[in-house]
Every structure is written in structure tokens, then in C-alpha cells.
């Protein structure tokens, strides 16, 4: 019996990498002072640009900006009750996005660096205001569902800031800033 000729074939591993994606979402942002119970909050729009490097890792940039008036709750402070005022709440960040998926459902983390900013914060006098910003490590957790090959819907929580003080404001208080976001992404 003759042995058939075998032709070696090189097999390259396949990686279903999704590539470039963009997204838009609605966010509920807040910045809270745990000591005085002061809170700044805003509804915002999140813009997202990312690139999926492997099945399990992406890099993603996000910009979230409040729309409309910034809400203020004075907590237990003696500050005037500004209620709503003309200020802005924003965050910009770049994240590594490790993920794990089962069929059309994915869970992910966001680990990166960003800057959260409040602008036009009243300082007590008529027409006196200031801008405040802090940069540092940011993290988040989320889940997404692939509606189709190109479109996914996600919900996530991102912690923008968690430290003592906020840019010379409330230097002894724990300040926490975060956001919940519902988004739709399109993969090219």
C-alpha cells in the first residue's frame, strides 16, 4: 500500500477582532462631598471612540459633557441654595477595556486615566465663580449586548474621581465623582 503525498499547510490562528467602533450615550453624572453632603449633578452626553485589539481587549476614549443646567444640592452647608446654575460638568478619559463575552453578551472593565471638571462654580459673591478639575486613575464596570454584527447596546458605571478634596475645594472631605451611562455603539 502506497502512502499518499502529504502537503504541509500552514495554519494561522484566527482572531475575530472587531476593529474601530464609535458610540453615543446618555449619562447621569455626579460629584459628591461625603462630609458636607454637597452634590453637583448633571445629565450628560457621552461620545466614545475605541479600537478592539483582540477578542478580550480594546482601547477606548470617552468624552462626557453635561447638557443643560448643572444641579446643585448644598447638603448641610450654609451655602446659598443655587439649585440650578450655568455651569458645566465634563470628563475626558482613555481606558484599557478588558472584556469577556458569551455569545452576544459581554462584560467589561474600564481602567484608565482621565480628568473630571466643573466650571463656573459659584464662590459666594455675586458673579464670582471658579473652575475646578482633578486628573487621575479612573475605573468602571459594564455589560453590553450585540444587537447585530455592527451594533451593540451597553450600560456601565465609571468612577471618575475618588480622593480627598477637589482642586482646592473641601480639602479634608472625601469627594466621589461617577457616572452611569446607557450607550449604543457601531462597529466598522
C-alpha positions in Angstrom: 0.0 0.0 0.0 1.4 3.4 -1.0 1.5 6.3 1.4 -0.2 9.3 -0.1 1.8 12.5 -0.5 1.0 15.0 2.3 1.4 18.6 1.6 2.1 20.7 4.7 -0.3 23.6 5.2 0.4 26.5 7.5 -2.5 27.3 9.7 -2.6 30.8 11.1 -4.6 31.4 14.2 -7.7 33.4 13.6 -8.7 36.3 15.8 -12.2 37.8 15.4 -11.1 41.4 16.1 -13.8 43.9 15.7 -11.6 46.9 14.9 -12.8 50.5 15.1 -16.0 51.5 16.9 -17.9 54.7 17.8 -20.7 55.3 20.2 -23.0 57.8 21.9 -24.8 57.5 25.2 -26.8 59.3 27.9 -25.1 59.7 31.3 -26.1 60.7 34.8 -23.0 62.3 36.4 -22.5 63.4 39.9 -19.8 64.8 42.3 -20.5 64.3 46.0 -18.8 65.6 49.1 -19.3 62.9 51.8 -18.6 65.3 54.7 -20.9 68.2 53.8 -23.3 66.1 51.6 -23.0 68.7 48.8 -23.7 67.4 45.4 -23.2 68.6 41.8 -25.1 66.6 39.2 -25.9 66.7 35.5 -27.4 64.7 32.7 -24.8 64.3 30.0 -23.9 63.0 26.6 -21.1 60.5 26.2 -19.1 60.2 23.0 -17.0 57.1 22.6 -14.2 56.1 20.1 -12.5 52.8 20.5 -10.4 50.1 18.8 -10.8 46.4 19.7 -7.2 45.0 19.7 -8.2 41.3 20.5 -11.2 39.3 21.4 -10.5 40.3 25.0 -9.0 43.8 24.9 -9.9 47.2 23.5 -8.6 50.7 24.0 -11.3 53.4 24.3 -11.5 57.1 24.6 -14.6 58.8 26.1 -15.8 62.4 26.4 -18.8 63.1 28.6 -20.3 66.5 28.9 -23.3 67.7 30.9 -26.2 69.3 28.9 -28.5 71.9 30.4 -28.0 73.5 33.8 -25.8 71.9 36.5 -27.8 70.9 39.5 -26.6 71.8 43.0 -27.7 70.4 46.4 -26.0 72.3 49.2 -26.3 69.4 51.7 -25.7 70.5 55.2 -23.6 73.5 54.3 -24.6 77.2 54.8 -24.1 77.9 51.1 -26.8 79.7 49.2 -29.2 77.3 47.6 -28.2 77.8 43.9 -30.5 74.9 42.8 -29.6 75.1 39.1 -26.9 77.4 37.6 -25.0 78.0 34.5 -22.0 75.6 35.0 -20.6 72.7 33.1 -19.7 69.2 34.2 -17.4 67.1 32.0 -15.0 64.2 31.9 -12.5 63.0 29.4 -10.7 59.7 29.7 -8.7 57.0 27.9 -9.2 53.4 29.1 -8.0 49.9 28.5 -11.1 47.8 28.2 -10.6 44.1 29.1 -13.7 42.1 28.2 -15.2 38.6 28.2 -18.1 37.5 26.1 -20.5 34.6 25.9 -22.4 34.6 22.6 -23.9 38.1 22.2 -23.4 39.2 25.8 -20.2 40.8 27.1 -19.0 42.1 30.4 -16.1 44.5 30.6 -14.0 46.7 32.8 -12.6 50.2 32.1 -9.2 51.0 33.5 -7.5 54.3 32.6 -6.7 57.9 33.2 -8.9 60.9 32.9 -9.9 64.4 34.0 -13.2 65.4 35.6 -14.0 69.2 35.5 -16.7 71.5 37.0 -16.7 75.0 35.5 -18.4 78.2 36.7 -18.8 77.1 40.3 -20.3 80.0 42.4 -18.0 81.1 45.2 -20.5 83.0 47.3 -20.3 86.5 45.8 -22.4 87.9 43.0 -20.7 87.0 39.7 -17.8 85.3 41.4 -17.1 81.8 40.2 -14.2 79.3 39.6 -13.4 76.3 37.5 -12.2 73.1 39.3 -10.6 70.0 37.8 -8.9 66.8 39.0 -7.0 64.2 37.0 -6.1 60.6 37.9 -6.9 56.9 37.7 -10.5 56.1 36.6 -12.2 52.7 36.5 -15.5 51.2 35.6 -17.6 48.1 35.0 -20.2 47.4 32.4 -22.1 45.0 30.2 -23.1 45.1 26.5 -25.4 43.1 24.2 -24.7 42.7 20.5 -27.9 43.6 18.7 -26.3 42.8 15.3 -22.8 42.3 14.0 -22.2 46.1 14.0 -24.5 47.5 16.7 -24.3 46.9 20.5 -26.1 48.4 23.5 -24.3 48.8 26.8 -24.7 50.1 30.3 -21.8 50.9 32.6 -20.7 52.6 35.7 -17.5 54.7 35.7 -15.8 56.2 38.8 -14.2 59.5 37.6 -12.6 60.6 40.9 -12.4 59.2 44.5 -10.0 61.1 46.8 -9.7 63.8 49.5 -10.6 67.3 48.3 -11.2 68.6 44.8 -8.8 71.1 43.3 -8.5 73.3 46.5 -12.2 72.7 47.4 -13.2 70.7 50.5 -9.6 69.6 51.1 -10.4 67.3 54.1 -13.5 65.7 52.7 -13.9 62.5 50.7 -15.0 63.5 47.2 -16.5 61.0 44.8 -17.4 61.6 41.2 -19.1 59.0 38.9 -21.4 58.3 36.1 -24.0 55.8 34.9 -24.2 55.5 31.1 -26.6 53.9 28.6 -25.0 53.8 25.1 -25.2 52.5 21.6 -22.0 51.6 19.7 -21.4 51.0 16.0 -18.5 48.7 14.9 -17.0 49.3 11.5 
